[in-house]
Amino acid sequence: MSQPRPHDSPHAAAPAPSRALRVYVGLVIAAGGLALIASAGDLMKASHPWQWMLFGACGILTGSFTINLVAVSASISVADTFFIATALLFGPSAAAVVLAADTGVLSWRKGHRWDRVAFNAASPALSIWTAGHVFFALTGAGPLGAGNLAAATVIGPLACLTAVYFVLNSGFTAVAIGLEAGRPILKIWREHFLWLSIGYFAAGSMAFCVVLLSQRFSIAAVIMVVPLIVVCHQTLRSSFGRLEDARRHLGDLDRLYLSTVETLAMAIDAKDDVTHNHVRRVQAYAVGLARALGVSDDQDVKAIEAAALLHDTGKLAVPEHILNKPGKLTESEFEKMKLHVDIGADILSLVEFPYPVVPIVRCHHENWDGSGYPRGLSGEDIPLGARILSVVDCYDALTSDRPYRRRMTEQAALDILRERSGRMYDPRVVDMFVAVYRTIDVEPTTTTEHRQVLKRITDSQSEPHLGPEVSQAAQAVTASSDVLAFVSLSRLAKGDATVDDVLALSSKLIRDIVPGATGAWYLPDGARDGLVVVDAFGPAAGSFLGATAGIGERLTGWVAASRQAVIDSDASLDFEGSSEHASPDLQRCTSVPLMLGTSLVGVLSVYSAAGACDQNRGRLLEMIAPHVASALHGAGAASSRGLDPGARSEGESSSARDGRLASIH
């Protein structure tokens, strides 16, 4: 009761068939054409042609009631009952001609190309013609319409006829689909056609009943079977309709799942200052490369597709100043960066993926020679998906703009991949990527809504925390003169001023804003992956000189990591319980980041008595902080010395301190 037929939309822009597909289709059409020519010669000698034509008409009538299978390029029909019965009663020639007419006309009405029409007519005709000859070779008799055979002698050969017809007819179609889609033929046949064998054998059983009915009564009596066939068709249509609804529902859920995962992945990616189409391009490259390498299992492809989106989930646990730092990371920064692999894999392990996503994510920084992390795996022990992901992730990173460098050319990026082949990357994966990367479509499909949301995420990360506006009274009293003084300082620093000059003048002006306060200038210390106090002012200045603060640690370190000011907070949060700073004059702390664009130049922490640095003064310090950062940056750029990340001592020269100035991105 099943008839697989390739089908496509007449309006679809089908890709040009491959050479193998053209050759295969040509061979099937030629073989089917020879069978039809031989069949036409046999039928010209047959008597009572109206009988086989009547059966053929019944087959064509019921064949028009087809059920399309959207999941695969095929459809099923209940017409096989009459086609098999025609072969049994009147021989394989009659069945071949009728079946070719039915499938050929149906394909033509769907608007298929001429080669598709010819293939759809030839392949089922050749199948039933071959199966019919097998049946009569096994029975040793002629067509059953001319005489009776014992039922017991027919059952076995009829089963063989049905099996041959099913294997050939479904096999011809599966091969064509496999060559067209570039997928394993046996897998296509097993997944999409094997289950149709039940329908074929049901059609064979009903054909047996039709033959018995025609022999017991008459050929015309068989017409009474048509309503039963129509009822069977409606039952099948209803069943497949429910199956198709369920399939569409699962497809909608799958698309919703992938869309959600993709959006979350891009939101995670927005934490890093890279282009927000990075994960989409990596996904497209990874899937395209996987297929080029022969990965055909849907579960494996979906695993690579999801892992490409989610491989950097662990970046949620990496400080942004490390993620976005230009140049080489320090040893301690790199150790923190490496944690994102296991953290990301552990997070994803909480999701019950139906395919192996976690092993790919956990191994995407392993190297071919075993020098990678976190496990030091090597060679084939690294999952293929991880080996693919590491290559395409590197290539896209190299060919994308970053805040601290311009993108590389394609050739320069490929040269780096080749140089690392056999050391960091699987040579086979690199060679295949170099061969096919231009054929992979990586055009971004991010919607306007996606871009707007992701822009808000990025803007919120880099936007300074200004809080409530400074009151007009405070602005009138202090802002007009002091802010202008810092603007002048910024201009001065673009000349011959040193970092010492900037800090000295800045300290003097801040003492005027917050009288009696103690302030500490924290600048980046690359050697210790943190901040160091290079200058201080106020009553307790001596106790702060040379002090350090780790990025993200204590109050000042948190300000450096988050790029957000903390105004009028508890000063003990910055002292770690040290009694050295226990004083009524050091009860409160206001700490502001010194930002130049998105780069951290340093942190100013001002310690004072309760009420000395209120919200208005704190906001004022936050307003002037960018001018100090600009001045420090200008003074540091004017220095001819490089970065010397050692802690400053009391007697250190100003030129050495100038050379220490760096920034964290």
N, C-alpha and C positions, 0 to 999 in steps of 0.2 A: 504494500500500500504506500510505498515511499518512492519518490522519484527525484534524486538530486539533480539540480540543474544550476549552472553558474548563472548569476543575474547581476545586472548593474543598471544604474539610472541612465537613460538616454541622454540626459542633460549633464551628466558628470563629466568632468575633464579627466579621462583616464590616462595614466602615464603610458608611454610607448612600451610595448611588450619587449622583453628581453629576447636575445637570439635563441636561447634554449627553449623558451616558451613558443616562439614562432615555429621552430623546427618540430617540436612536439605536437603542436596543434595541426601542422601540415600533415604529419604522419597519421594522426588519428583520422583526419578528414579523408585522406587518401584510402586508408584501410576501410573506413565506413562506406566510402563511395563505391569501392569494389564489391562490398557485400550487398549494397543496394542494387548495383547493376546485375549481379547474379540473381538477386531476389526478383527483380523485375522480369528477367527471363523465365524464371520458374512460374511466376503468376500468369504469364501470358498463355501458359499451357494448361492452367487450372480450369476445372469446370465449376459451375455454380459460383461465380465470383461474388454474387450478392450476399452469400453467407459470411465470408470473411470480411466483406465490406461492412456488413451490419455489426459484426463484433468490433471492427475498427471504429465505426461511428460511435458505439457505446464507450469505447476507450477514450476517443477524442472528446466526447461530451463530458464524461466525468473528469477528464484531464484538465478541462477549463476551470474546474474547481480546485485551485492550487492554494497552498498555504506557504507563504514565504517565511524563511528562517532568517531573521535579521542578523543573528549572531555569526552566520557564515553565509557565503555567497551561494545559496542553494534554496530549493523549495521542495515541498513534498506534495504528492497527489495520490488519490485512491485509484487512479486509472490502471495501475499495474495488474489488478485483478483481470481486466479484460485483455491486456496485452499478453500476459502469460497464458490465459485461456486461448487466445488466438493462435499462439505458438503451438499449443498442445493439439488443438482441433484441426488447424489448417497448415501447420508447418512454420518453421522459422522465417521463411521468406515473407509471408503475409504479415507476421508480427513486426518484422524489421521495417517494412514499407510504411505500415500504419504508425509505428512509433516515431519514425523519422519525420513523417508529415506533421504529427502532433507537436513534437518538440521544436521542429524548425519553424512552424507557423507561430507558435507561442513566443519564441525568441525574437522573431521578426517583428511581432506586434509590440514587443517591449522596446524596440528601437535599438537593438544591439548592432554592432558592426557585422559586416558580412562574414568575417572569419569566425566570430562568436556564433552567428546563426548556423554556419556550416558545421562547426564543432558540436553545437547542441543537437543538431540533427544526426550527425554521424556517430557520435559516441554511444548513445543509447541503442541506436539501430544495430551497431556492431556488437554490442553487449548481448542483446536478446537473440540476435542471429547466431552467435557463438554458443550461447546457452541452449538454444533450441536444438542445434546439431549434437551437443553433448547428450541431451535427453534421448533423442531418437537413436543415437549410437548405442546407448545403454539398453534401450528397450528392444532394439532390433526390429521395430515395426514402423509403419508409416503414420501419418497424421491420424489422430483419434477420431476425427470427424467422419472418417471413412469406415470405421469398424470399432469394435469393442475390445478393451483389454481388461483383464482382471485388476481390481483395485490394488491388490497386494503387489502386483508387478509394476505399478505406476508410482507408488509412494516414494521409493528410493530414488529413481531417476528424477522425479519431480523435485525432490530436495536438492539434488545436484544442480538441476536447472536453475532453481532459485538462488542457490549459493553462487554459481558462476555469474548469473545476471547481476546479483548484488555487488560482488567483488569487482567485476569489470566496470559496471556503470558508476559506482561510487569511486572506484579507483581512478578512472579517467578524469573525473571532476576534481578529486583531491590532488592529483598531480598538477593539473592546470592551475589550481589555486595556490599550491605550494610554490610553483615556479613564478607565478605572478607576484606573490607576496614575499618571496624569499624566505620561506619558513620550511621546517622539516615536513616532508610529505606524509610520512607515517604518523607523525604526531597529529597533523590535521585530520587525517582519516580516522585515527583512533578517537579523537576528541569530538569530531563533528559528524562522522558518518557511521561509525560502528554501531551506534544505537539504532540506526535506521534498519538494521538487519531484521529486527522484530517485525517491522512493517512489511518488509519484503516476504518473509515467511508467512505472515498473515495473508498477504495477497496470493501467495502460492496455494495456501489452504483453501481460500475462497475460490480460486481458479479451478481447483480440483472439484469443488462442489458444483461449479458452473458446468464443467465437463460432464459430470454425472447427470445433471439436470437436462442437459441437451441430448444426451444419449437415451435417457429414460423417456423423455417427452419429445421436445423438438427444439430446434435452434431458436425459434421465435419465443419460446417460453422463457428464455434467458432474460428477455427484456424486463420480466417481472423482478429481476434482481436489482435493476437500476435504482428503484427507490431505496432499497436497503443500502446501496453504496452511498447514495446522497446523505442518508441519515448518518452513516459512519463518518462522512466528510464533515458534517456539521458538528459531530461530537469531537472530532479531531481539532477542528477550528476553534471550538470553545476551549478545549484543553490547552492548545498552544497559545491561545489568546491570554489565558491566565498565566502561562509560563512566560510569555513575552512581557506582560505587565510586571511580573516579579523580576524579570531580567532588567527592565527599565528602572524599576525601583532600586535595585542593587547598583545599577550604573549611576543613578542620581546620588545615592549615598556615597559611592566611591568618589565621584567628582566633588561632592561636598567635603569629604574627608581630605582629598588631595588639596582642594582649595584652602581649607583651614590650615593644613600643615604648611602649605606654601606661604600663606600670609604670615603665620607665626614665624616661619624661618626668615622671611624678609624683615620682620620686626626685630628679630635677634640680630640679623645682619646689619640693621641700621645702627646698632650699638657701635659697630666698627665704622670708621669714616671711609667706606668704600662705596662705589656706585651700587645702587639698590637692585640692579638687575644682575648682580654677580651670581647669586645662587641660581637664578633662572638659567643663565648661560652655562654655568657648571653642570646643571641638571641636563640641559640639552646636549652638551658635549659628552657627558658620561653615558647617556642612553644611546646616542648615536655611535659612540666608540664601542660600547658593549655589543651592539648588534653587528658591527663590522667585525668584531672578534669572534662572532658565532654564538653569542649568548642569546638563546631563543626561548628559554623557559620563562613564561610570564611572571612567575614568582620571583625569579632572579632579577628580571628587568625592573619589576616594581620595587624590589629591595634597593637596587642601585638608584632608581628615581627618587625614592624617599630619602635615602642616605645622602644624596647630593644636596637635598634641601636642608637637611638637619645636621650635617656633619659638624657645624660650628656651634651647636647648641651650648656646649660647655663654655663658650665665651661669656656667657652670663656671669660666670664666676671669676673672670679675669678683669682686673682694674682697667678702666678705659685709658688711663695714661700709659699703660703698657701696650694695649691693643693698637693705639694710634701713634706710638712713638716712632719718629723717623730714624732711619739708620739702625745700627746693630744694637740689640738688647744687651744689657749687662747679664752676668751669669745668674744673679738672683732673679732678674726679670724674666729670663728665659725659663727658669725652673717654674715660675708661676704660670707662664704661658703654656707650658707642657701639661699642666693639670687639666686644661680644658678638654683633652681627649677622653680621659677616664670619667670626668664629671659629666660630659655630654653623653657618653655611652651609658653611664649609670642612670641618668635621667630618662633616657629613651628605653632602658630596660624595664621601666615601670609601665610602659605602653605595650600592650599585647599585640605586636605586629604579627600579621599572618605570614610574613616573609622575613628573611634574615637581615634586618637593618643594623642591629647593634654591632655584630662583628665587623661590618664595613666601617662604621663610625669609629670603633675602638682601634682599628688598624690603619686608618688613612694617613698616619704619619710614620708608619713603619717603612724602612728602607729595604731595597732589594738585597743589599749586602749585610743586613742585620744591624746597621748603625742607627736605626731610627728609634722611636719611642712610642708607646710606653713599655712594650714587652721585649723589644729587640728581636722581633721575628724577622725571617729572611726568606727569600725565594718564594716557592710555591706554598709555603706555610701561610703567607699573607693572602687573604681572600682576594679573588680576582677583582671584585667590586672595589675593594680598597686600593688596589694597584691602579685601577682605571681612574678612580677619584683623585688620587694624588697627582697624576699627570695632568688631568684637565684643570684641576684647581690651580696648580702652579702656572699653567699656560695662561689662564684667564687673569690671574693676579698680575702676571708680568705685562700683559697687553691692556691693562686698565689703568686709568689715571688714579693717582693717589695724592693726598694733600701735600706730600713731601717730595713727589717726583712725577715726571711725565711718563706716560705709557711707553713701553718698548715697541719696536716694530715686530711684526709677525716673525720675520726671519731671525731677529735677535733672540726672541723667546724660544723659537725652535732650536736654535744653536745651543741654548742653555739646556733644553731637554735632552738633546743628543749628548752633550757633555756629561750629564748626570745619568745617562742610560747605562745600566749595568752596575751602577753604584747606588743611586737612590731609587731609580725607576726600573721596572721590568722592561728589558729591551724590546720584547715583542709588542708590548703595549705602546711604547714610544714610537716604534716604526709604523705601527698601524695608524696611530693618531696623526703622524706627519703625512701619511698617505691620504687620509680621508677627512681631515679637519675642515677643509674648504667646502666639503659636500654636506656638512651638518648645519641645519638651519638653527641659528641661535638668536633670531630676531626677538627682541623683548616684547612681551605681550602684557606688560603691566598697564592696568587701566588708570584713567585719570584719578579715580577715587583712591587706588592704591598709592599713587605717587603723592597725593595730598596728605594722606595719613602718614606715610613714611617721612615726608618732609617735616611734619609736625613733631615726629619722634626725634629726628636729627636736630631740629631747631631747639627743642626743649632741652637737649643735652648740652648744647653750646651756649644757650642764653644765660647771661649772668643773672643771679638772683638779686633783684633790686628791692623787693618788698614794697611796703607802703612808701609813697613819695615823701620827700623831706618837707616838713611844714614850711609855709611861706615865711614865717617869722625867722626860722633858722636859716633859710636861704638868704634873707635880707641881711642878717647879722654877719654870717661867716662865709657863705658860698661865694659871694661876689668878689671878695678879695683873695681868699685862699685858693679857690679853684683856678682863678686867673694866674695865681703864683705858680701853681703846678703846671699849667699850660706853658708858662714861660720857662719853667724848668725843663719841660720836654723839648722845647726849642733849643735851649742852651745845650742840652745833652747831645744834640745832633752835631755840635761843633767839636770842641776839644775837651769837654768835661770827661772825667773818669768816673768809675763806679763809686769810688770814695766820695767824689764831689756830690754825686746824686744822693747817696745815702746820708751824707752830712746835712745837705740842705733840706732833704725830705724829713729827717729827724727833727730839725729845728722847727719846721712848720707844723709838724704833728704835735710837738710839745706845746705849741701855741693853741692848737685845737683842743687837746686833752691835757691840761696842766697837771703836773705831778705824776703822770703815767710813766710806765716803763715799757719800752717797745723793743721788739726783736725782729730783725730782718732775716728770714729763712730763705736761702737760695738752694737750688738743686745741687746735690752731691752725688755725681754719677758713680763714684767708687763704692758708696754705701747704699745705693738705691734708695735715697731719701733726701732729706733736707738738712742743712747745717746753718747755724746762726753765724753770719759773717760780720754782723755789726749790731750794736744795741745802743739804746739811749735811755736816760732816766735814772732814778735813784738805784735801781737794782740791776743796772746794765751788766756789771761785772759777772754776775752769777749766770748770765745767759750766753755769754760769748763762748763759741765752740760747741754749744749744745746741739744735739741732733734730734730729728724726728723722722720716723719711717713714713713712707707714703701710705695713707690710710690709717695710721696709728695715732692715737690721742686726738686732741681737738685740732691742732695745726695740721697734722697729717691727713685728717679727714677732709679739711678744707682744700688741701692740695689735691686730693684724689677726686673730690666731688666738684671742684671749681665753684663752690658756693660759700658765701660769707656766713659766719656765725657771729651775731652781735649780742653783746652783754650777756655772756654765758658764764658758767662757773669756772673760774680759772684753775681749780684743782683738777679738772678734766685734762689739763695740759701738763700737769706736774707729776703724774703717776704716783701720788702719795708722798712725794719728796718733801721733807721738812725744810729743805734749804730755801724754798720759796714761800714758806708760811709767813705771811705778813698781812696786816690789815690793808696795806696799800696794794696788794696783789690778789684781791678777792674775785674780781671779774675780768673777763677776757673778751676782746673783740678781735676776731681773726678774719682777714680778707685776702682772697687770692689776687695776685698781680698778674693779670691776663693781658696778653698781646694777641688779639684775635682769639684763636682756639688754643694757643700755646700758653703754658704756665711758666712765667718768668720767676716767680717766687711767692712767698706768703709774708704778709705783715701781721704780727700778733701784738696787740697792745694790752697790757695788763694794768689794771687801775683799781682804785677803791670803789666800793659800791656807789653807784650813781654818777661817777665821774665821766663815764663814757656811755651816755644814754643812747636811745634808739636814733635820735637825730644826728648826734655826732658819729654814731656808727655808720649811718647811711652816707654821711658826708665822706667818711673814710672810704667807703665803697665806691663813691663817685670819683674820687681822685685816684683810686688805685690804678686804673688804666693808664693815666698820665705818668705815674711812677714807673709802671711796667715799660712804657715806651721809652722813658728816659734811661732806665737800666739797660734796655736792649740796645739803644743807640750808643751808650757809653761802652758796653761790652763789645759791640761791633767795631768801635774805634780802636780797641786795644789790639795790639799785634800779637799778643800771647794766646796760646791755646788753653784748653780746659785743664786745670790742675785740681782734681777733686779732693785734696786733703783738707782737713779741718784747719781753720785759721787760729793762730795764736796771737797773743797781745802784741808782740813785736813784729808781726808780719807786715811786709811792705804793701802799699796800696796797689802797686802794679801787679803783684801776685794775686791780690784779691780781684782785680779787674779781670784777670785771665780766667778766674773760676766761673764767671757768669755763664750759665747755660739755660736751657728751657726744656720743659717737659711737654710733649705734644699728646 
